[in-house]
């Protein structure tokens, strides 16, 4: 397999994701699988505001809401930047 340098951030992200997926697929399963899921939930709880006190089912719902909230903020800021962008 020929190794080439990624040309963009998106390509770099895909390469990184493939490597991570390959690494997790190679790791056994068994009891380490549950520990891995718990670690990921703990990490997600730290990322989501108020997530540290939530059970996983509520955490996943809150995560979806938070992603939607961030997307709406991004859209609003992009629209505002277009309005206030100086015309050249």
Order of alpha helices (4+ residues) and beta strands (2+ residues): alpha-alpha-alpha
